[in-house]
Amino acid sequence: MPTEADYRLPRTILPRQYRIEVAPDLDRASFDGTVEIAVDVVEPADLVVLYAIDRLDQAVEAIA
């Protein structure tokens, strides 16, 4: 069974800033939104895994 540690970023990837925008659609009882996460990677990493619940339309951009 997975533990809490299985769902956390490693200690070498440090989140620095979160930007969250939510646009509710009251007529459809739904919403759209975006999330931007700025991180510092203090050691080289081949892979970073982010988990989310439900369907996501996603775009990922890495800026050095």
Residue pairs with C-beta under 8 A, 6 or more apart in sequence:
7 51
9 15
9 39
9 48
10 45
12 41
12 42
12 43
12 45
13 39
13 40
13 41
13 42
13 45
13 48
14 39
14 40
14 41
14 42
15 37
15 38
15 39
16 38
16 39
16 40
17 36
17 37
17 38
18 35
18 36
18 37
18 38
19 34
19 35
19 36
19 37
19 38
20 33
20 34
20 35
20 36
21 33
21 34
21 35
22 31
22 32
22 33
23 31
23 32
23 33
24 30
24 31
25 31
25 32
37 50
39 48
41 48
